[in-house]
Amino acid sequence: MIKFLQKTALMGFVASAVIGMSASNDALSKSIKLETYAGPKHSMNTDAWPTWVKWVSEESKGNVKVKTTYPPINPRDLLDRVRKGIADVAWITHGYTTGRFVFTDMVELPGMDGNAEQMSRSYWRTYNKNLLSFNEHKGVV
């Protein structure tokens, strides 16, 4: 349950960014493309993403439509697809992009397990204090 809440909180942030983006562009309606590397029956695509799509629709009063696609793609390529404008939103997982996010890989080191809530807070503080300046996520929200 905690993992689902963490994922939905992140998706809420992304939804807010998308809504803000469309509002700042003075767009009355917008269609955005969501790409996910997992198949349509994966729990992210049956539970989490549909919830996020609903939030986007509600927050935009129906003016933002989300088209979800499931391209047969290496998850590592999704970040570049967003940066190049092929997709507007993508599910990017650091664990499936080995070597790409070097500084944030510390959370995958042995001995870094524990209470998810405590570890999340601890990692967020560490990220903001030590890792943010490396700008590994440049060009994405």
Order of alpha helices (4+ residues) and beta strands (2+ residues): alpha-beta-alpha-beta-alpha-beta-alpha
